[in-house]
Amino acid sequence: MTTLTNWLSPSAMHSLGWTLLHFLWQGTAVAALAAVLMTLCQRASSRYALAVGALGLMLSTPVATFFVLTSSGGASSTSYPVAEAQPTASLNMLERSAVGVSRLSPSLDTLPWLVEAWLLGVAFLSLRSAGGFLLLERERRRHSDPVSNRLLELCQALQRQLGLNRVIRYCECAWLQAPAAIGWFRPIVLLPVTALTGLSDEQLQLVIVHELAHIQRLDPFVNVFQIAVETLLFYHPAVWWLNKRIRTEREHCCDDVAVSLCGNPVEYARALTLMEEWRSAPALAMAVNRGPLSERIVRVLGLKSIGTDTRGMGLTGGLLCLTAALVAGNALLGIAYPRPVVHASQVSLAHFARGAADDAQSTPAPPAPAAKPSPARAQARATPAAAPQTAPQPAASGSYIDGMKAAGIGEVTVDQLIAMKIQGVTPEYVRGLHELGFHPNADELIGMRIQGVTPEYIREVRELGLNPNADQIMAMRIQGVNAGYVRGLKDAGLQPGIDQLISMKIQGVTPEYVRGMHEQGLQPSADELVGMRIQGVTPEYIRDIRALGLKPTAEQFVAMRIQSVTPEYIKALQAAGFKFGIDDVIGARIQGITPEFIERARKHGFQNLSLEKLIHLKQAGILESPADI
């Protein structure tokens, strides 16, 4: 049977199979060592450099292993001769162990299947990556437009502040929900419509700087390198873990650049919170909303750092994984390179004793227990206890909590407190709402602040005779119901309620649309206007229908539009000589009475039938062909 490995020589296939097996312990050892070193680093840029270096080492390790195995003729897989005589019990046990190793070697015939499975996995992931690249480029070419001159000037000014002299394109698109950077030699920054309309100017500047930082740091090249390593070494979980750490630290580095250049970490945290709901970006793009959101927000705001205990756990876990990987590697080397068993006639008891002593000396000693802490670590453990005496940090957060309690906000969770602080919920804001009769809880306060509900907006709404509750005021703000919109509807003769106002705004019922209906002689209610707008009943449609001599009501217009009764359809029925009312034409359309069906009936001799008779004829299926039936 022809397989993917037929084009490989047996020695190359054998070396490749052992290389894949050896990387199981090698990759674990490299990842564990990287975890230990990254735990000791304080700066995100240092952790990022270490992680990228470890990934490069992961790629070079199997390459070096393959060449070493190829040059040495591959791992040994031949069985060794069994002793012909057993002069001692100890020698007999040694030889039985060698027999066990020799019996293990036939199972290595599975190496070709292992290599073939690896090649299939590499081919699949390569096709997936290539498809992703092509799809990303196609979307960029078809659905991206240059940004406005004002925004281009802003982007170029930020680029100059970063000292970035490369030629960078800036495009506006609707197929992404968060800004992203793509391209290697000709980079492009994609700015989605959601970001341009949903972020403030300051927030937009921060996220643009974030994307420019990706380009300045050559992150797109590193991202392609990561994808290549994931494709070749996909079967090892350590590769995916290290790549995830690289992407997380990369976002941290770009966050630091954005905050250091533009300042205002609170605004940046708000932007990240908003873009959490916009997570839709290709994996091949450098998007600003990548990485764990809560960790990035807490880090940007400086509310949390890696504690000594956490660092100690990371060091201990990394050292344990490193030790386990080295032990597993030693065991695998023992299987790959078993010691040959010599004939019993050539072995003396003295030789056996000397060999046992040599084995005892060559066996690696177990790793020293990590129970004894270093002086630096002991000092680090003592640091938290002394910290409150030197830097009383809780005072600032306590003053915020006291202010919120004084404003009437009771017990809140830590998450709610952080969210309120990020969104700018101040004691003054809470008191302003209370003065207007609103007493929202913590979650409602956060939602109202996110949507921009201010005491001024509430007063403006109440001056129009409306008295919404917290949920309604947020819905009105989300949908953009403002004083001008309400006054326009009232000037057009409507007095809608709050829920009706929200529904009308959602469906796009404007004062102009209402006046257009009035000009056509209709006086629909608010609910009827919503239904007409949903079904696409326009003043032009009403005018065309009435020009044909029909006078439907608002409800009938909606029913006609639902059934796709067009002016052309009515004209065709009139041209066929039919006289009908509005309900008749709706029923005819429902039953599928078309001009073609009328013509077919007349060709079969059914002349001068009423519309009702034609409907009965259609229902009976008399004129249907066998294929239609």
Helices and strands as residue ranges (DSSP letters): H 10-40, H 44-71, H 89-104, G 105-110, H 111-142, E 144-146, H 149-162, E 169-173, E 180-182, E 188-192, H 193-198, H 201-216, H 219-232, H 237-262, H 265-275, G 276-278, E 286-287, H 293-301, H 308-336, G 344-346, H 349-362, H 375-390, H 394-406, H 414-423, H 427-435, H 442-450, H 455-462, H 470-479, H 483-491, H 498-507, H 511-519, H 526-534, H 539-546, H 554-562, H 567-575, H 582-590, H 595-603, H 611-620
